[in-house]
Amino acid sequence: MSKKHLDNAEMAKAMNRVDGRVKVTGAAKYSAEVQLQDLSYAVLVESTVAQGIISKLDTKKAEWAPGVIAVVSHLNTPGVPEYKLENQELIQKQLRVFNDANIYYNGQPIAVVIADSLERAQYAASLVSVTYKQEKHLTNLEENLSRAVVPKRAKADPKGFTADFIRGKAGAYLDAEVQVTEEYIQPSEVHHPMELHSIIASWEGEDRLTLVDKTQGSQQTQASIAKSFQLPVEHVKVLATYVGGAFGSALRVWPHEIVAILAAKKVQKPVKLVLTRGQMSYMVGYRPYTTQKVSIGASKDGKLLGISHESYGKTSMYEEFTENVLQMTRMMYNVPNIDTKYRIVPLNVSTPAPMRGPGEATGSFALECALDELSYKLNIDPLELRLINYAEQDPDKNMPWSSNYLKECYRLGAEKIGWNKRKAKAGTVQEGEWKVGYGVATGTFGAFRSAATIKATYRSDGSLLLQSAIADIGPGTGTAMTSIAAANLGIDPSRITFQLGNSSFPKAPMQGGSNVVATVGSAVIAACTNLKVDLAKRAAKQKSEWHNAVPDHISLKGAHLVNNDDTSSKVEIASLFKQDGLNELVIEGSAAQGEERNKYSFYSYSVHFIEAHVHELTGVVRIKNAVSVVDCGTVVSPKTARSQLMGGIVGGIGMALMEEAVIDDRTGRTINASFGDYHVPVNADIPQMEMLFVNEKDPYLNPMGSKGLGEVVIIGVAPAVANAVYNATGKRVRHLPITPDKLI
């Protein structure tokens, strides 16, 4: 391995998480754990039908129950001012909770009980009686494909990834010597982070609101709530200091958050609302059930000539949800002819949401499995087939890659997994009662950068405080930012504190879409640079050689400011504060995307290799080895990057082998809304894993040379598992998850 490449051993030596101790000792307080004076508790009442109108809502027994403060519904809601706007274009497209008596899905919030304890609220909620005028509901995707529509997003952006697309000739695969046409199904998956969604809402008077919320963006939630309740943005404060995982489920404001705010306004007390584990299955989004058809044609020597790819996904009746299922097909391989079609089907379900690797994780399952199927028809190694069709530049944008070390990912992974042990003929390797197979698949996700600002407070004692509104849902944002600042300034990491998750802090993006390190990290460097420039100007009052100091050559070594490692020029930092009568310096640094996106195509890449063992009698699948290699540019925080990749592999194994949210189409109800019935991987399901990073700098995206990591790590894992299972058994499963009944 190159010295730049990072493996498990190298990453183990890296800096530990800065918030690790407070999290494992319980000192970290998540939103539901925050205690406020005179706090009341809210419990939702849900619809039990999937389509219809509430004809009677009897809350009397609940209102008379001990400890109950109020019951709020569409009959007595304080109302959401935005819902009353005449200009419909200004209204956020979401469920207008408590706005009327209409029911759109089973489990929809229709009332909320507020009481002086959680238990009393739960009991009173069970006393609410509801009568419905029930109507016919639709929840099955395959039975309702005729209702599919072109998304409004596609109409608004005809060049986007949800619009119909043709490059070259449509249906060109039909002209090829070797063809594959198959359909693939991705079932609904639920995010299920460890921390339940929760919110505490507290009003001050009529126009000031504080929220302690589980959110992936404090300022984005602030703006959304301000818009809904027609408040000045600065009158809404959102705190999300610790977030216990989200995976995309907290990227937006959900109905339960609006309900908590309405309840707090009604009772004029702080209100806490925590979703149950069951409600997490249908109230805060999910990966949508999607059916795809992929047709690929190639010449006998393996050159891809054409791909046709179409996708149909679920959305709700009241809101359109779309994702980039077809993006990877358009840009991953060097294919002259591609046509894609994306449709959504409105059904009586709640609105889906982005889930880790949104769109691409679903699309890669179909594309990478179809490519594997083609490799068997061609009798070409599936890894070699990918190399034959490697794209030297982005074929979709017709632009050069900013960086692309995909070939190195293939080489490193194949070497580590022992790809040479894979047999070309499926179902031919056996160890005792277990059939053995190997699979590979590729993943990609766009590398992004937006705008952010960092406030830096440097104190005379040599400590540094950095502040940003960014949320941290678990990847270790504070650790990465501390690492960037320490490396840039030369300060010991223990002297740096990074505060986040407060909407009153400087501007930051959502934590989602793998853009945080590139965005906020760039602002950290800008703040550090500005701090060094400021200190250099002050040092110039003592030594003239500091007048022309270059920021990149300045470091803060211990108690001294040093220029280009020239010890003769060093200045005692405390003296700079003393000479100007200061106790601290407050500096800001901002950074934003430049013109680079007009010149280069930015993507991160992952390659996943899986060794699967399948029991010949029971059909049980055991993943024995997993090797994943990622090209995400420079790895800023190796230990937390390793954790991200490990989590992606685990999530991908769950996606491949067990996760599936099941709706009873007779009632429209999710029937496995618990960890007892919705299966996720446990320790016994997780194999030996090797996580590798190419660790080569991207020269254009940001000063650190990093690219996004959090999304790409799961993309491609599920098809790698499916391909390994086929290599082991000769049985192709195209409908996830791959359960034993599909292999017997």
N, C-alpha and C positions, 0 to 999 in steps of 0.2 A: 504493500500500500504506500501511496505517496504520503509525505509528512503532513500535507494539508488535509488528507482524508481523515475523518473522525470515525472511530469505531467505539464499541462499548467501553473498552478499557480507557481510552483517551477521555471520553466524556465523564467518566467517573471521577476524574481528577479536577473537574471544573468547579466553579463557584457554586456554593449551595444557594437554595432559594432564600431570599431575604425575609419572606413571610412564613417560612417553613415551621419555625418554632411556635408562633402564635396560632397557627392552624392546627398543629397536632396536639397542643396543650389545651385547646378550647378557648384561648384568650381572644381569638378572632370572633367578632359578633356579626352574624349574618342578619338579614333584614327582619326575620321573624323573631330573632332573639333580643332585639332592641326593646327596652322598656320605657314607656312614657307615663307620666302621671295621668290618672283618670282614664286609662286605656280601656276601650270596649272592644268586643270581639264580634266578628261578622261571619256568618255561614250562609252559603248560597243554597237556594232552592232551584232545582233543575227541572226542565221539561221532561216528560216521560213519553212524548210522542215526537216524531221527526218532521211532521208537516201539519200545520193547522192553525187554529186561532184559539186563544184562551177565552172561553165563554163565561167562566166564573172563577174567581180567585178569592177563597175564603181564608182570611188570616186571623180571625177573631181568637181562636184557641191559642194560636201562637202568641198573639199580643197579650193575652191574659196569663201566659206562663211565667213562672218566677224568674226574675232577673232580666226580663226582656225590656229593652228600651224602645225599640221600634221595629216595624217590618216595612220594608220599602219595596215597591214594585212599580209597574207602569201606571198604577192607579194613583200613586201619591209621590212620585219622584220629584225631587227639586228640579230635575231636568238638566240636560246638557245643552248649553246655549248654541253650540255649533249646529245641532240638529234643526234649529229653527231658522237658520239662514235661508234666505230666498235664493241666493246664488249657489246652485248645487255644485258648481265646480270648486267651491271653497270647502265643501264638506269632505272630510276624510272618508274614504271608501272602506267601511268596516261595519260590523254589526252594531246597530244603534240600540244599545242595551237599554231596556226599560222604556223604550220610546213608544211602543204600541203593544198590541196583544198577539202579534204574529209570531209563529214558531217556524224556524228554518232547519233545526236539527235536534236530535234527541240528546239531551244534556245541556241545552241552552239555558243560561241563567235567566230566571223569570222573576225572582224575588230574592231578597236578602234579609236575614234576621240579625239584629244587633242586640247583644246582651252583655251583662257584666262579667260573664265567664264564657269560655269556649264551650264547656259542657252544656250550659244552659241554652246557648245559641243553637247547638246541635240538636238538642231535644226539641226546642221550639220549632226549628225548621221542619222536623218530622210531623208537626201538627198542621202545617199549611196544606189546605185541600184545594185541588185544582181540577176544573172540568174543561174539557177541550171539545171543540168542533174539529174532529180529526179529518185530515185529507190524505190522499194517496201520496206516499213518499217514494223517492228514488235514491238508492245508495249504491247500487251495483254498477261498476264502470263498464264491464263488457256488455251488459244488457242495455246500456244507454249510449253507446258510441254514436248513434244517429243524432244525438243531441249535442255533439261536439261543435265547438265554435272556434273561430280564429280570435286569439286574445286581442284586446284593445291595445296592449303593449306592442304587438306586432304591427298593427295599423299605424300606431304613432311613430314607430321606428322600423321602417321597411328594410333596413340593413342590419337589424339586430338578430340575435340568435333564436328568437321565437317566430320570426317572419319566414314565410316560404322562401326557399333559397335554391338556386341552381348555379353551379359552376361547370362550364363545359356543356355536357349533354345529359339531360335527365334520363334515368333508366339505362345508363350506359353499361351497367353490369350485365345486361342481357346479351351484349355483344361479346362477352368474354368467354374464353375456353373453359374456365372453371368457375362455378358459381355456388354461392351459399345464400339461401333465403330462409330466415327463421324468425320466430316471434319470442320475445323475452318479457317476463313480468317481474316488476319490482313491487312488492306489497307495501302497504303503509307501514312506516316505522315511527316509533315515538322517541323523542329526545331523552326523556327520563334521566335528567341530571340528579345527582344525589340530593341537592337542596331543592325542596319544593318551592314553587313560585309563591311569593308572599309580598305583601305591601302594608305599610302603615301610613294612613293619610291623616293629616292634621291641618285644619283651617285656622287662620288668625284673622278674625273679622270676616268680611265678605269677599275679600279679593287677594288674600295671601295664603299660599298653600305650601306645605312641606311634605314631601314623600320620602319614606325610607323604603326603597323598592329593589326588587331583583330585576336588574336591567343590564343590557350590554352597552348602553349609551346614556349616561346621565343627562347630557345636554339635548340629545335627541328626544328622550322621554319628556324633558322639560318643555321643549318646543311643541311637541304633540299635545301635551296636556294643556298648555297655555292656549293653543289653537282651539281645542275642544271646549274649554270653559271661557274662552274669549277674555283671557287675562293678559296683562303685560308679561312678557317672558321673565323679566327680572322678579316678578312676584311669585314665581314658582321655583322652589328649590328641591332638587332631587339628590338623595344620598344613596350610594351603592358602594360602600367601602369594601365589602367582601361579597363575592358572588360564587356560590358553590356549584359551578358548572351551568351550562346553558345550551351549547351546541347549536345556537340559532333560535332557540325558543324564546329568548328575551330581546330579540331585535326590534320589537315593536310594542306598542301599548295594546293590551288585550282587554276584553270586556270586564274581567274581574277587577282590573285596576280602576276603570271608570266607576264600577259599582262601589268600590271602597271609598272613592272620593265623594260620590253621591251620598253614601251612608254617613260619612263624617260631616257632611254639610247638613244632613237632616237632623242628626242628633247633637251637633255642635260639641263633639268630643273626638279625640283621636280614635281611629278605628283600625284594627288589625284584621286582615283577611289572608288566610293561608289556604291554598288549594290542597285537596287530598291527593294521594297518589293516584287514585282513580281518575280524578278530574284532570290530572296532568296528561292523560291520554287523549283528551279531546277539547281542552280549553285553551291550550297554548301552542297549537300547531303540531305538525308531524310531517314526515316525508311522505308525499302523496303517492298513492297507488298509481302505477304507471305501466302501461303496456306499450311495447315497442316492436317494430318490425324492421329488421336490417337485411339488406340484400347487398352482397359483395361479389364482384367479379374480378378475376385476375388471369393473367397469362400463365402458362405452365411453368415458367421460371419464377413465378411468385410476384410479379409486378402488378400492383393493384391498378385496375383500369376504371373502376366505377363503384361508388357506394350510394345506395338509396336508404335513407333512414327516416322513419316517421315515429312520432311519439304522441300518446294520448294520456293525459293525466287528470286526476280529480281536482276540482275546486268546489267552493261553496256556492250556494244559490245567490248570495248577496255580495260576493266579492270575488274578483279574479286573482288567482295566484298562478304565477308562471315561474319557471326556472330554466336555466340554460342546459337542458338535457342534450342538445345536439351540438353544442359548441366544440367538443373534443373531436367529433367526426369531421368537422370542417377544417380543423387546423393541425391535427396530430400527425397525419401521414401525407406523403407526397402522392396525391391522387388527382388526376386531371379532371375527373368527372364526378361531381357530387350533387345530389339533390336531397333536401330535407324538408320535412313538414311537421309542424308542431300544433297540436290542438289541445284544448281543455274542455272538460265535461262538467257543467254545473250540476251538483247533486245535493241532497239533503245531508250534508256533512258540515262540520266547522271548517274554517279556512286553514289550509296547510301553511307551513312556514319553512323557511330555509333550514335545512338540517345538515350538519357537517359535510362539506363537499357538495353543497346544494346543486342539483342538476347534473353536474359532471359525475358524481358517484353513481347516479342512476344510469346516465348515458354510457359510462364506461363499462358497466356490466354487459350491456347489449353489444357494444362495439367490440370489446376485447374478447368476449366469448365467440362472437361471429368470426373474428380473425383467427381464433384458435381452431374453430371448426374448419375454416378454410385451409389451415396449415395441414390438417390430416388429409383433406382431399388432394392437396398438392404433394403430400409426402415431403414437406419441408419443415424443418425444425421451427416451432413458433417464435423462438427468439431470433433466428435467422430471417424469418419473414418480416419481422419488425425492422430489422436492420436494412433489409433490401429496400424498404419503403420509408426509410428515415427522411424527414424533410429538412433540407439544408437551410431553408428560410420559411417563414410563415406563409403557407400557400393560400390562406384565407385573406390576409391583409396584404400579401405580396410585399412584405417588409422583412428585413433581417432580424433574427433573434437578438435580443440584448445579450443573452448568453444561453447556451444550451449544451449541457454535459450529459445528455441522455445516453449516448453511447458508453460513456464511462460508468453510468449507473448500471447498464446491462452487463458490462464486463465485471464490475465488482460483485454484483449480486450473483451472477452465474458461478463465479469462482467460489464464493462463500457457501452457497447452497449445495454445491457439487452437481451442477446441471448436467455434467457428463454422465451421471448415473441414470438420467431419465431415458426410458425406452420409447422409441418412436411408435411402437404398436401399443395401443391402450389395453389395459387389463392383463398384462403379462408378467408383472412382478408381484411376488407374494412372500410375506414373512409370517409363517405360521398360518393363523386364521385371518390375517390382515392383508388386504390388497394395497399396494403402495404406488403412489403416483406423484408427479411433479407438475406444477403449473406456474405460469408467469402472466403478468398483465401490467400495463402501463397506466399511469395517471398523470393528469396535468390540471393546473388551475392558474388563472391569471394572477400576475404579480402587480399589485397596485400601490399607489401612494397618494395621499390627499394632504390636507392642510392641518397644521397643529401649532400650538404655542406652548412653551414651557416657561414657568416662572421659577427662577433660581435665586435662592437666598443663601449667600455665602457669609458665614459669620467669622468673627475675629478669632474664635477658638479653632478654626480650620474645618468646621462641619459645613455640610452643604445640604440644603433642603430643596428638592425639586417637586413641583406641583403641576398636575394635569387632570383634566376632567375625565380622562380615559377610564373605563371600567376594566377590571381584570376578572375574567370568568374562570381562571384557573391555569392559563398557560405560563404564568410567571412574568407578567409584564413589568412589575416592579424590579424583579431580578435583572431582566434584560436592560432596562433603562439605567439601573445602577451600574451594571457592567459597562455600558457604553460611556457613561459619564466618568467612571473611574479610569477607563483606558484613555479617554481623551484628555483628562486633566492630570492624571498621575496620582490621584487621591486614593487612599486605601478605601475599599468599598464599605468598610464598617463605619466610615465617617459620612456616608451619604444616606439620606432618607428620601424615599420617593412616595409622595402622597397622591392618592387618586380617588376617583369615584365620587366627586363632588361637582355638581353642575356649576358652582360659583368659581371653580378653578378655571385656568385658561383653556382655550378651545382644543377639542380633541374629537376624533371620529368615533363612530361605533366600533366596538370590538367585534369584528366579523369581517369575513372576506379576506383574511390574511393580509391586512395592511397596517397593523399597529406598529410593528417594529420599524418598518420603512417610513412611516409617517411621524410617529411620536419620537422615534429614535433620531430622526433628522432634526427635529426641533430641539432635542437634548443637545445635540452637537452644536446647533446654532447658539443655544444659550451658553454652552461651555466656551465657545469661541468668543462670544460677546463679553463673557466674564474675564477671559484672558486679555482681551484688548483693553478692558477697563483697568485691570490691574497693571498692565504694562504702562499705560498712561500715567498712573500714579507712581510707578517705579521710576519713570523717566524724571521725576522731580528729584530723585536721589542719584541716579546714574544715567548719564546722557545716552549710553549705548542702547537703552530701552526704547528710544524714540522710533527706531526702525525695526522693532521686534516683529517677527512673523508669528501669528497665532499657532500655526502647526508646530513651531519649534519651542513653544512655551509650555512648561509643566509646573505643577504645584507639588514639589517634593518635600514632604514633611512640613516643616515650618517656613520653607523658603520658596520664592518664585525664581525659577531657573530658565534661562534662555539658551536653547540649543545645547544643553548639557555643559554649558560653560560655567563652572563653579565660581569663576571670578566675577561674573555678572550677577550672581544670586543676590536677592534682596529678601530680608526677613518680612514675611507677610504681615505679621502683627504691627510692624512699624508703618506699613501703608495705612492701616486702619487708624493708628494713633496720629499720624501726621495730618489726616483729614478729619479727625474727631468723629470717627464712625465706629459703630459696633457691628454693622452688617452691611453688605451690598445686596441690593435687589436688582436683578437683571432679568430681562425676558429674551427669549429666542424663538423665532418663528421660521417655519419651513413649509414649502408647498411644492406640488408637482410643477415641473418646468415644461420645456418643449420636447423633452426626450421621448414622450409617447407618440409624437408625430414622426419620429425617425426610426423607432425600434418596436418590436413586439415583445412584450414582457410576460413570461410564464415561468412557473416552477414546475418541476417534474418529479415523479416518483416511479419506481419500478419495484414490484412485489413478486417475490418467489416463495412458493408454498410447497411443502412436502406433506401430503395427506395420506393417512392410513384409513381404509374403510373395511369394517368387519364384514366378511363374506356372508354370514348368516343373518346378522341383525341389521345391517346397513348403517350402523353407527359410524360417524366420521370423527376421526381424531386428527387434529393438526399437530404434526410432530415437530415441524421446524418452519420458521418464517424468517425470511431475510428481506429487509426493505432498504432500498437505497434512494436517497433524495438529493436532488439538485435544487437547493434553495439559496444559492449564493453563499456569502460568508455567514457562518453560524456564529451569532452574537453571544448566545448563552447556551453552551453545549449541553449542560445537564438538563435544563428545562426543555431544550429542543429534543433531547432523547425521550423525555417523558411524553412530549407531543406525539412523536412518531410511535412510541409504544401504544399510546391511547388510540391512535389511528388504526393500528393493526388489530387491536382488541375490538374496536368498533366495527371494522370490516369483517372480522370473523363472526360477530353477532349478526351482521347484515346477511352474511352468506349462509349461516347454519341454523339460526333460531329466531330472529326477530320478525314479528308479523303482528300488526294490530288487526284484529278480526272484528268485523261488524256483522251482526245478525240482520240480514236484509229484511227479515219479517218485521222487525221493530225499529231498525236503524240505530240500535244501541251497540256500543263497543263492548264486547263480552269478555275480553281478557285484559281489563283495565287494572291490573295489579301485578306485582312481581311474582306472585304465585302462578300466574297464567301467562304473562308476557315474559318470555325468557330472554335473558341477557347473559353474556359469558360470565362465568365465575372462574376462580383460580384453576380449577381442574380442567377447564376448557382451553387454557392458554398455554401455548407451547414454549419451547426455547426460542427466543427471538434475538436476532442480530440486527441492530439499527446502524446504518452507515450513512455518512454524509460526504458528498464530493467536496464540499467546502471550498469552492472556487468563487472568487468575487465576481459579482455582476457589476460591470463598470459604469452603468448609466442610471440605475433606478434611484439610488440614494448614496450618501457618503459612506455608509458602512459596507456597501456592496452586498447587502442582504436582499433576499426575495421572500415571499410569503411561505409559511410552513403549515399552519394549523389546518387548512382545508385539504391540501394535496395528500396528506399522509393517509387518509382513508380511501381516496379515489384509486380504484384498481385492485383493492384487496379482495373484494367479493368475487370478481371474475377470476382472479388468480386461484382462489379456493375452488371455484367451479371447474376451472380447467384442470386443476390437480385431481379433483374427484373423477373427472372423465378419464384422465390418463391412468388412474388406478383401476377403474371399473369398466370403462367402455360405455358407461351410461351418462348421457348428457341431460342435465337438469337445467331447464330454461326458466323455471318459475321458482324464484326464491321464496322462503329459505330451503336449503337442501336438507330435508329431513329424512330419516331412515325409510319411511314408507315409500319415498320416491326412488329408492335404490334397491329395494328388495325385489 
